[in-house]
Structure formats: C-alpha cells, structure tokens
Amino acid sequence: NKLRDVLFYHRAIRAYWSGYTERCYYYSEKYMSISWQEVRFMKVQMEFYHGLNSIKKLRVRNKKHVKKGTEVLRNSISVMRNAAAHSDWNYANKLCLLVAEQQSLSDDHRNAIKLYDASIKSARKSGFIHEQGLACEKAGFYYKRYGNNDKALEYFKQARECYEEWGSSMKVDFIQNELNNVNVQMLLHNELAR
C-alpha cells in the first residue's frame, strides 16, 4: 500500500524533527521493511534519519539497543557513502554528519569537529538550511557534552539562525531553550569560580 508507506515515511521524519526518538524508530523500522524499487530517494532520506535517530538510542547506552543501533548506523553510513558518490551535492553533508556523530560516540574529538564543520559547510553550499541547522545543533550538543560552553553557544546560535530562516518556530524555540541552559550553566560556573 503506497499511501501507508508514504505515511510511515512522513511520520518518521516528523517524529525525528519533533524529538520523538521511539516514535521515529517505530516508523523508520516500518518504512525500512517495505520494497524499494519505486522510491529510492525516499529510502536514502530515511536511512539518514534512521541513522541519526539510532545515535540518540546509542547515547543512552542501553545494551538492548547497542547491537541494533550500531548495525543501523553502519548501514546508514554505507548508504550515504554510496549516495554521495552519485550526488555529492545532495548527500555529502548527510554523510559527514552521520560520521561526525559516529566519531563523537567513540570520543574521536579531532575528526568529529572536522566532520561537523564539513557537514555545515556542505549543507550551506547545497542550500539545505535545515540540514545546516541540524549539523550546527549536533555540533552544539557535542561541545555541550564536553563542557565547552563557549563553542556550544556559537554553534547553537548558528543553528537558531538557520532554523529561523527555515521557518521552524518549534526548532527555534528548542534551540533557544538550549542557549538559555548553556548561558545559565556559564553564569553558575562563573559565580562558583569567584
């Protein structure tokens, strides 16, 4: 049923952007189980979101999700490599972001940072403002996890600008909340340092 398949696709992507990890996983899995002869572009897109979503699950470090999440991420990166080889303009930023997130899981700081920046640059060059914002957001969270609040603020501000240009008030509000949290952490840190 093509209508059902398209519904799974859109629900998975909407769940991802709305921050509903389990819902995204559910609809991604449903969508990934269908036949792919007619909708190659949609499958590649879904692999991207399925891979990013698996990273959220891997960060929780739940043993139940590690094997499956690692397999999903590995497959998503493979699909993006192939897609980028055929259309760098469409997929290079997605590949860089997936690999940056993979590197961040393994604490490979130098490569993660290079790849976040490459993803941002590639998305900007291709005109994918929402994916540029997403790469900035992910880089901001990366720096926040490692306690570099100045860099986190820098990337979150870039993400907010991208999401404002994209027109997503939900994502602007989400990022503004992160900016507020980082600012509060910085104020507390400065107060305690006195």
C-alpha positions as CSV (number, residue, x, y, z in Angstrom):
1,N,0.0,0.0,0.0
2,K,1.8,3.1,-1.3
3,L,-0.2,5.5,0.8
4,R,0.7,3.6,4.0
5,D,4.3,3.6,3.0
6,V,4.4,7.4,2.4
7,L,2.6,7.9,5.7
8,F,5.3,5.9,7.5
9,Y,8.0,8.0,5.8
10,H,6.4,11.3,6.8
11,R,5.6,10.2,10.3
12,A,9.2,9.0,10.9
13,I,10.7,12.3,9.7
14,R,8.2,14.4,11.6
15,A,8.9,12.4,14.7
16,Y,12.7,12.9,14.3
17,W,12.4,16.7,13.9
18,S,10.0,16.8,16.9
19,G,12.4,14.9,19.1
20,Y,10.3,11.7,19.5
21,T,13.1,9.1,19.3
22,E,11.0,6.0,19.9
23,R,8.2,7.1,17.5
24,C,10.8,7.8,14.8
25,Y,12.4,4.4,15.4
26,Y,9.0,2.7,15.1
27,Y,8.0,4.4,11.8
28,S,11.5,4.2,10.4
29,E,11.6,0.4,11.0
30,K,8.1,0.1,9.4
31,Y,9.3,2.1,6.4
32,M,12.6,0.3,6.0
33,S,10.7,-3.0,5.8
34,I,8.9,-2.1,2.5
35,S,10.1,-2.8,-1.0
36,W,12.3,-0.1,-2.6
37,Q,12.0,-0.4,-6.3
38,E,10.0,2.8,-6.8
39,V,11.1,5.2,-4.1
40,R,14.9,5.2,-4.0
41,F,15.2,8.8,-3.0
42,M,12.9,8.3,0.0
43,K,14.8,5.3,1.1
44,V,18.1,7.1,1.1
45,Q,16.5,10.0,3.1
46,M,15.0,7.6,5.6
47,E,18.4,5.9,6.0
48,F,19.8,9.3,7.0
49,Y,17.1,9.9,9.7
50,H,17.2,6.3,10.8
51,G,20.9,6.6,11.3
52,L,20.7,9.9,13.2
53,N,17.9,8.5,15.4
54,S,19.9,5.4,16.2
55,I,22.7,7.6,17.6
56,K,20.2,9.0,20.1
57,K,19.5,5.5,21.2
58,L,23.2,4.6,21.3
59,R,23.9,7.6,23.6
60,V,21.6,6.0,26.2
61,R,24.0,3.0,26.1
62,N,21.2,0.6,26.7
63,K,22.6,-2.9,25.9
64,K,19.3,-3.8,24.2
65,H,19.8,-1.1,21.6
66,V,23.6,-1.2,21.1
67,K,23.8,-4.0,18.6
68,K,20.8,-2.9,16.6
69,G,21.8,0.8,16.8
70,T,25.3,0.1,15.7
71,E,24.1,-2.0,12.8
72,V,21.6,0.7,11.7
73,L,24.3,3.4,11.9
74,R,26.8,1.3,10.0
75,N,24.2,0.6,7.3
76,S,23.1,4.3,7.1
77,I,26.7,5.4,6.7
78,S,27.2,2.9,3.9
79,V,24.0,4.1,2.1
80,M,25.1,7.7,2.4
81,R,28.6,6.9,1.1
82,N,27.1,5.3,-2.0
83,A,24.5,8.2,-2.4
84,A,27.3,10.8,-2.0
85,A,29.4,9.1,-4.7
86,H,26.4,9.6,-7.1
87,S,25.3,13.0,-5.8
88,D,27.8,14.8,-3.6
89,W,25.6,17.9,-3.7
90,N,22.6,16.1,-2.1
91,Y,24.4,13.7,0.3
92,A,27.9,14.9,1.3
93,N,26.5,16.9,4.2
94,K,24.4,14.0,5.4
95,L,27.4,11.6,5.2
96,C,29.6,14.0,7.1
97,L,27.0,14.5,9.8
98,L,26.5,10.8,10.3
99,V,30.2,10.1,10.5
100,A,30.7,13.1,12.9
101,E,28.1,11.7,15.2
102,Q,29.7,8.2,15.0
103,Q,33.1,9.8,15.8
104,S,31.6,11.6,18.7
105,L,30.4,8.3,20.2
106,S,33.9,7.0,20.1
107,D,35.3,10.3,21.5
108,D,37.4,11.0,18.4
109,H,37.3,14.7,19.0
110,R,39.5,15.9,16.2
111,N,37.6,14.0,13.5
112,A,34.2,14.7,14.9
113,I,34.8,18.5,14.8
114,K,36.2,18.4,11.3
115,L,33.2,16.4,10.1
116,Y,30.6,18.6,11.9
117,D,32.2,21.7,10.2
118,A,32.4,19.9,6.8
119,S,28.7,19.0,7.1
120,I,27.8,22.6,7.9
121,K,29.8,23.9,5.0
122,S,28.4,21.3,2.6
123,A,24.8,21.9,3.7
124,R,25.3,25.7,3.3
125,K,26.8,25.2,-0.2
126,S,23.9,23.0,-1.3
127,G,21.3,25.4,0.2
128,F,19.9,22.9,2.7
129,I,19.3,25.4,5.5
130,H,17.5,22.9,7.7
131,E,20.3,20.4,7.5
132,Q,22.9,23.2,8.1
133,G,20.9,24.0,11.2
134,L,20.8,20.3,12.2
135,A,24.6,20.0,11.8
136,C,25.1,23.2,13.9
137,E,22.7,21.8,16.5
138,K,24.6,18.5,16.7
139,A,27.9,20.3,17.0
140,G,26.5,22.4,19.8
141,F,25.4,19.4,21.7
142,Y,28.8,17.8,21.1
143,Y,30.6,20.8,22.7
144,K,28.0,21.0,25.5
145,R,28.7,17.3,26.4
146,Y,32.4,18.1,26.7
147,G,31.8,21.2,28.7
148,N,33.0,23.7,26.1
149,N,30.1,26.1,26.6
150,D,31.6,28.9,24.5
151,K,31.7,26.7,21.4
152,A,28.3,25.2,22.2
153,L,26.8,28.7,22.3
154,E,28.5,29.6,19.0
155,Y,27.0,26.5,17.2
156,F,23.6,26.8,18.9
157,K,23.4,30.4,17.7
158,Q,24.2,29.3,14.2
159,A,21.5,26.6,14.5
160,R,18.9,29.1,15.7
161,E,19.7,31.4,12.7
162,C,19.3,28.5,10.3
163,Y,16.0,27.4,11.8
164,E,14.7,30.9,11.8
165,E,15.5,31.2,8.1
166,W,13.9,27.8,7.6
167,G,10.8,29.0,9.3
168,S,10.6,26.4,12.1
169,S,9.4,28.1,15.2
170,M,9.4,24.7,17.1
171,K,13.2,24.2,16.4
172,V,13.9,27.9,17.1
173,D,12.2,27.5,20.5
174,F,14.1,24.3,21.2
175,I,17.5,25.8,20.4
176,Q,16.7,29.0,22.3
177,N,16.0,26.8,25.3
178,E,19.4,25.2,24.9
179,L,21.0,28.6,24.6
180,N,19.3,29.6,27.8
181,N,20.5,26.4,29.5
182,V,24.1,26.9,28.4
183,N,24.0,30.6,29.5
184,V,22.8,29.6,33.0
185,Q,25.5,26.9,33.2
186,M,28.1,29.6,32.3
187,L,26.7,32.0,34.9
188,L,26.7,29.4,37.6
189,H,30.3,28.3,36.7
190,N,31.5,31.9,36.8
191,E,29.8,32.5,40.2
192,L,31.3,29.4,41.7
193,A,34.7,30.4,40.3
194,R,34.7,33.7,42.3
